[in-house]
């Protein structure tokens, strides 16, 4: 059966984003070249035909081009690179990556606001580098998705962020709801309530539909999106194996995906295809928003009625 092999090459990065889940200790962990090649061969023998290379920041690895070439030689037909974009605007870098076999790009823009970007990524003068990388990706003509973070300081700007992206030729965006795991566990203020974010998402979705953009929400349950539930996207519904420096597991078991159904989910029209709510969100806010959307009383503890073990 075909599927996607999602390889986290390592956790090191040339940025230190304020909301990042990677801890300082994790940054030292990485897969060696031989380990990556072994996982690529194992993936092909298990039928995986698409590959995602991510991190951390994969473009800071000196062996990236060789790994891409090896993946294509092994038969991976689709090779995605997920990057913060800072090195993609350096002349020749993207051309070499495409020549090696990259077929699509995902670029994390964090925020479109220059006055906020550098403080968020904790590196001065980075915003122009990200913009150059994003624009180089558009100019390369391969499929490109901009990844936008929804957290307390950014979600109100979402409609303007989509307008900004559209003006630069970007026609697809994924919306990531901030997580309170690992490196960001001690910053609960970075996570707003989903019901606070949904109005901005609704405005953004309306703009996207009117201007031919594909915008997907990766973490907000369908019941909270109302008529915009068609924009919900669950990557874990497909066959996706995640390979990290510590372990390999199916994406649907990741702590960064929804895994928990609360009592109010019972009988929901979306229950069979909705992965549920993330554990970190329920710890922060409980299930009152889900219950209200379903016309049910919240549970006393906000605990899950169905639990999938976390890895």
N, C-alpha and C positions, 0 to 999 in steps of 0.2 A: 504494500500500500504506500503510495507517495506521501510525502509530508515535508515539514520544515525542520531542519536542524539549526537550532539557535545557539551559537557558540559565543559565550562570554570569554574573550581571549584573556582578559585580566582586568583588574579594577583600577589600575593607575590611570590618571587623567591629567590633562594640561589645564583643567579648571577645577574649582572647588565649590560647586554650587551650594547655596545656602540651604536648599531643601534636599540635597542629595542623600540617599540612603547608604552610600558607601562610607565606611568609617576609615580613619587614618590607618588603622591596623590592616584593613582589607586591601589597601592600595599596594601592599607588597606582594599580594597573591596574583599569580598568573599561570596560565598553561604554557608549557614549553612548546617549541616548534614540533618536536616529536610527539608530544601528547595531542596537539591539535591534529596533526596528520593521522594519528591513530584513530581519533574520534571521527574524522572525515571518512576514513575507510570503513569504520564500523557503521556509520550512518548510511553509506551507500549499500553496504551488505544488508542492511535492514530496510532498504527501499526508500530512504529519504532522497528526494531529488532537488530540493531547494535548500539554500543555506543563508543564514543571517550571521554576520560578523559584527559583534558589538563589544561593549566594555562596561565601565571605564571608557577610554577613548582609543579605538583601534588604530587610528592613523598615526599614533606616536610609536607604533611598533615598526622596527626596521625590517621585519620579515613579512609584512603584510602583503606586498605584491607577490611574493613567492607562495604564500598561503592561498591567495586568490587563484593563481595559476594552477596550483595543485588541485584545488577544488574543481576547477573546470575540467582538468585532465581526468579526474575521477568520474566525471559525468554529471556534476551538479549543473542543472540548466539555468537556474535562477540564483544569483548571488547578490544579496542585499548587504549594503554597508550602512551601519547606523553610526552617526558621527555628530559632534557639535559643530562641525563645519570650519573650524578655525584654520586648518591646514589645507582645506580643499580649494581655497582661493589662491594659494601659492602657484605661480605659473608652472605648468607641467604636471602637477600632482594628480589632478583629476584625470587628465588625459592618460597618464600611466595606469591609473586604477581601472579606467574603462578598457584600456588596451589589454590589461591582465585578465579581465573578465567580469568586472562588476557590472550588473545589469540594472540595479536600482539603488536609490539613495533615500535614507531617512535622515533628516537634519533637525536636531533639537535646537529650536530658536530660544527656548526659555521664556523670553518676552520680546516684543517688538520695540519696546521703548528704550531708546539709547540712554536716557537718564536713569534707568533702573537696571539695565542689563549688567553693566560692569560690577555694580555692588552685589548683584545676585550671584554672579559667577566668581566673584572675588579675584578678578584679574583686570587690572587697568588696561584701557585702550583695546579691549577685546571686541566690542560691538562692531567696528568696521570690518574686522577679520571675519566674523560670523556672516555679515551681510555679503562680503565678497565670495565666501564659500557657498552661500545659498544661491547667489546669482550665477556662479560658475556651474552649479548643479543644474539650474534651469537651462543655461546655455548649452550644456552637454546634450540635452535632448533625451535623456533617459528618465524613466518614471521617478518622480521625486515626491516625498511626503514630508511636510513640515510637522514636527512634533511640538505641541504647545502645552505648557504646564498650567494646570488650574490650581492655584493656591491663593492664600488670602490676599497677597499683594498684586495678583495678576488677573483674577477671574473677571473683574469688572471691565477690563480692557479687551476681553476676547473679541467682541464684534470689530473693534478697531484693528486688532491683530490680524483678523481674517481679511479685512480690507487692505491692510498693509501687504500681506502675503499675495493677495490677488493682483495688486498693482505691480508686483515683481514677477509675475508670471507663474506663481505657484497655484496649482489647481487641486491639491489634496492636503488635508491636515488631519492629524490624530490628536485628540484631547486627552491628556493624562491627568488624572486626579491625584493630587499629592498624597504620598504615603508617609505614615509615621513609624516606619520600621527602621531598625539598625541605626544608621547615622543620623536620621531625622527623628528618632523616637523621643528626644527630649525637647522637641519644638512643636507641641500641640497647637500653638497659636497659628502655625502655618496652614492648618487644615480648617477651612470653613465648613459650615453645614452645606450639604448638597442642595438643599432647597434654597439656600441663598445664591448658589451658583447657577441654578437652572434658568432663571430669567435671562441672564447674559448668554447662556447656551442657546436658548430659544431665538434670541435676536441674531446670534451668529449663524445658526442653522438656516434661518430665513434668508440671510444674505447669501449664504452658500448656494441654496437652491436657486435663488434669483440670478446667480452669476456663474452657474455651471461648475461649482466646486464640490468635491467630495469631502465631507467632514464627518469623522467618526468619533464617538464617545466610547472610551475603553473601560470605564469603571463605574459610571453612574447607572444604577438599575433602571430598566425600562419603565417600571411603574412610576418613577419620578419624572421621566421625560415626557409623559403624556403623549400627545399626538406626534411628538418628535422621536418616539421610540424606534423608528426605522433607522435612526442614526446610531443606535447602539451597536457596538462591535465587540465580540468576544473572541479574541485570538485563540484562547484555549479550547474552543469548540472544534478546531481542526487538530490534526495530528502534528504536534509540535514537541520535539524533545529539546530541553534546555541542558546545555553542558556548561558547567561552571568550574573554576579551579578546585572546588570542593566535592561536587557531586553532579550526577545527571538525573533528571526527573522530567516528567511531563508538565508542560506549561500550566495545565489546569490545576496542578498541585502547588503552584507558586504562591507565596505569601502576597505577591503584588497583584494577584487576580482575585476576583470575587469567589468565595468558597462557601459562604454560610447563608442558609435560608432561615429566616426568623419565623415565628408562628404566623404572622400576618401574611406570609407568602403562600400559605396553603390555599389551594384553589385558584391562584392567580392564573390568568390566561397565558402569562409568560413563564410560568414556573418550570416547564420542561426544558426551555432553552435559555433561561437566565441563570448564570452561575451564582447569583446571589451577591452578598455584600462582603467586603473585606473585613477581616477580624479587627484590624487597627481602627477602622471607622466605627465599628460597633463598640469598641472599648471607649472611644471618644464621645460618641453621641447616642449610643443605644439604637433602638429600632423605632422610635416614635415617628420619624418621617415616613418610613415604610408603612407603618400601621395607619397613619393618617391618609396616605395615598390609597390604601385599600379599604378605608372606612372601618377599621378595626381598632380596638384598644391596644396600646403598646403593652408589651410584656413587662413584668416587674423588673426584670434584670436586663432585657435587651439581648438575651442569649439566643444562640442558634437552635433551631429545631433539627437541623441536619448538619453534621460537621464532617468535612473531608479533612483527613490529616494533613497538617502543614509540613513542608520541607524547608 
